[in-house]
Amino acid sequence: MREVVQGPLGLFLSQTAKVVGRAMEDAMAAEGGSVPVWQVLLTVKTRSVGNQRELAAAVGIQSATLTHHLNSMEDGGLLTRRRAPGNRRVHEVALTQRGEDLFVRLSDVVSGFEGRLGLSSAEAATLVTLLGRVRANVSAVDCSAVD
């Protein structure tokens, strides 16, 4: 087992993710958003997703969880859902002006938060590469074999 000064690397990584996640959530909340709301806004704004199922896959959450977020966001006036003309079982999602405005505010939060991490562009790129490799390696593990 590789250890770092803080203890096992996996534990340190997990604790760091929690601290960073809470700090990002707090920064988003200060502007009236949240990390899940940001993920939905970002995905709707930057990807071509035709329906809720595609949106859930792009965000990386289950459809039921996405539905919960979309209901809340629709109630808050951030987006609209309408049934697709060719298939009434499919909902198409679009941002309202209020959703667009929140997207801009949260984009500024993300920029400021990334600056708060204190990494140069090169360090951030290296970290993204390393974390991507860690994620892929862990995802490849068959967790059903672990007791």
Summary of the structure (lengths in Angstrom):
residues: 147
radius of gyration: 18.2
end to end distance: 18.6
largest distance: 58.6
contacts: 360
relative contact order: 0.10
helix: 65%
strand: 13%
